[in-house]
Every structure is written in C-alpha cells, then in structure tokens.
Amino acid sequence: MRVEELHLPKHSPYVGKTLDDADFRAVGNILIIAIRKIHGDWIYNPAPDLVLEKDMHLIFLATPEERDLMKTLVEGESARNQLKNRPAGQEMARPVALTFSLIP
C-alpha cells in the first residue's frame, strides 16, 4: 500500500456526490485519508457526507493497481480512453513523491 493522490476533474462522474455515495471502498482496500481543496485547504479524515467538488485532490492509501483503477473511475471517459490507447506494457504516469503533513 502507498499514499496516492488523484485530481478530481470537473467532468468526473463523482463531482457533486458525497464520499459515502462514491463508495471508493468498493474499488478495493482504498482509504481516503485527506482531501486538498482547490484553494489549498486540507480536510483530514473526511466525513462520509463530504460533497466532492471539481478540482479537489483525493489523498488515499491504495495499491498501485487500485490507484490505476481509481484514476479510471475518477477521471471518467478520458482516463478510460488513455488506458485503452496506451502501448502494451506501458504504465500510467504516477507522481514521483508525495509529502504532506498531518499537522495543520
């Protein structure tokens, strides 16, 4: 498991849904640990009734495979096309490192 980050684009099918409705746990053993809002505000241990907004960043624990699946789901059609059109054996781009403090 690793700490991962995904951007929630405006065209995501999850924009406007609550974390509970998004049900990311159904993807695998994914745990949303924080959310970074567009203006840089952090929400740690977000509540299930938090409404997802465009341009939020989801910070979560997941395996590399779960992260790829999350990217496909969160980014919607554009990520599905990217997965479909990439050369065989080529991985999706991943952040090199992610560092953040749990102390505001």
C-alpha positions in Angstrom: 0.0 0.0 0.0 1.1 3.5 -0.8 -0.1 7.1 -0.3 -1.5 8.3 -3.6 -3.1 11.5 -4.9 -5.7 12.0 -7.6 -7.1 15.1 -9.1 -10.9 15.2 -9.4 -11.6 16.9 -12.8 -14.8 18.9 -13.5 -16.1 16.2 -15.8 -15.7 13.4 -13.2 -18.8 11.4 -12.5 -18.1 11.8 -8.8 -18.4 15.6 -8.7 -21.4 16.5 -6.6 -21.5 13.1 -4.8 -20.7 12.5 -1.2 -17.8 10.3 -0.2 -20.3 7.8 1.0 -22.2 7.8 -2.3 -18.9 7.5 -4.2 -18.2 4.3 -2.3 -14.4 4.1 -3.1 -14.0 1.2 -0.7 -15.8 -0.9 -3.3 -12.8 -0.5 -5.6 -10.6 -2.4 -3.2 -8.9 -1.7 0.1 -8.9 2.1 -0.5 -8.8 4.5 2.4 -9.4 8.2 1.8 -7.2 9.9 4.4 -7.4 13.6 3.3 -8.7 15.9 0.6 -7.0 19.1 -0.6 -9.4 21.7 -1.9 -8.8 24.0 -4.8 -7.6 26.9 -2.6 -5.2 24.7 -0.7 -7.3 24.0 2.3 -6.9 20.5 3.7 -9.6 18.2 5.1 -8.1 15.4 7.1 -10.1 12.2 7.8 -13.1 13.5 5.7 -16.6 12.7 6.8 -18.8 10.4 4.7 -21.2 13.3 4.0 -18.5 15.5 2.4 -19.6 16.5 -1.1 -16.9 16.1 -3.7 -16.1 19.2 -5.8 -14.3 19.7 -9.0 -10.5 20.3 -8.7 -10.3 18.6 -5.3 -7.3 16.3 -4.8 -8.1 12.9 -3.1 -5.3 11.6 -0.9 -5.7 7.9 -0.2 -4.0 4.6 0.6 -4.0 2.0 -2.1 -2.0 -0.5 -4.1 -0.6 0.6 -7.5 -3.3 -1.5 -9.2 -6.1 0.1 -7.1 -4.7 3.6 -7.9 -4.9 2.9 -11.6 -8.5 1.7 -11.2 -9.3 4.8 -9.1 -7.8 7.0 -11.8 -10.0 5.4 -14.4 -13.1 5.8 -12.3 -12.4 9.3 -11.1 -11.4 10.8 -14.4 -14.2 9.1 -16.3 -14.1 8.7 -20.1 -10.8 10.5 -20.7 -8.9 8.0 -18.4 -10.6 5.0 -20.0 -9.5 6.2 -23.4 -6.0 6.7 -22.1 -5.9 3.2 -20.7 -7.3 1.7 -23.9 -4.9 3.6 -26.2 -1.6 3.2 -24.3 1.0 0.8 -25.7 1.1 -2.7 -24.2 3.2 -2.9 -21.0 3.3 0.9 -20.5 2.2 2.1 -17.1 0.1 5.2 -16.3 2.1 8.2 -15.1 2.4 8.4 -11.3 3.7 11.1 -9.1 7.3 10.6 -8.1 6.8 11.5 -4.5 4.0 12.9 -2.3 4.7 14.5 1.0 2.3 16.3 3.3 2.0 17.0 7.0 -0.9 15.7 9.1 -0.4 18.7 11.4 -2.2 21.8 10.1 
